[in-house]
């Protein structure tokens, strides 16, 4: 293997560790967001009476649900991009053999 620049051999293990920590934090945030999201029961009508919810009650929780949905999507994107960068770092600088 060709000799690599010293900044690569010194920084890539740190970059990998940072990416793994970022993935772990994003996974934890995704799990918490999914657990915090309310169950989607029904299509806005009461099952017993058949009455629809009012406009106010429909949109009252939409802000919170929208934020949770956006948090889930953001965490998924962070996980995907970090995982891709993590594996690309192994292509650029493979782990040194164990001594």
N, C-alpha and C positions, 0 to 999 in steps of 0.2 A: 504494500500500500504506500502510495506517495506520502511524503511528509506534508502535513497540513499546517496552515498558519497557527501560531500559538493562541490567537484570540478564539479560534474555532475550538481547539481542544479544551480551553478554559471556560468558554461561555456556553457551549452546547449542553453539558450536563446540568448547568443551572437553568437554562431555558427549558429543558425537559421537565425539571422539577417544578418550575413555575407553571408550565402548562398542565401538569398533573394536578397541582393544587387548584388551578382554575377550573379544571374539569370536575373535581370533587365538590367544589363550592357550587358550581352550576347544577350538578346533580342533586345536591342537597336542596338548593333553591327550587328546583323543579319538583321534587317530591313534596316539599312543603306547599308549593303553589297548587299542586294537584289535590292534595289533601284539604286545602282551604277552599277549593272551588265547590260551589253548591251543586247538588245533584240536579240534573235536568229532568224534572218530572212533569210530564204533560206539555201541552202546547198553549198554555195560558188560559185554559178553561178549568172550571171546577168539575171534577168527575161525577159528583153526586147531583149537583143542581144544574150543571151545564152552563152556568153563568160565566161570562168572560171577565177577566181582570180589568180594572180601570186603567186608563193611560198612565196615571200617576204610579200605580203599584207595579205596572210592567216595567217602567223606566227607572224606578227607584233603585233597584239593585243592579242596573245595567252598568253603571260606572264601575262598581266594584268587580263585577263579573268580567268586564272588558279589561280592567287592569290585570286581573288574575290570568286571563287568556293571553294577554300580551307578555306577561312575565313568563308563562310557560313557553311561548314561542321564542322569546329572547334566550331563555336558558337552553332550549334545544339548539338554537343557532350557535351559541357559545360552545356547547359541547361538541357539535359537529366540526366547527372551524378549528377548535383547539385539538381535537383528535387528529384531524388531517395534518395540521402543523406538527404535531408530535411525531407522527409516522414519517413525515417528510424529513424531519430532523435526523431520523435514523438512516435515511438514504444519503443525506449529505455527510454525516459523521457517524459511522457505526460505532457501537459501544466497543471500547478497547477490550481485548481478551483478559480474562481473569488470570491473575498471577498465581 
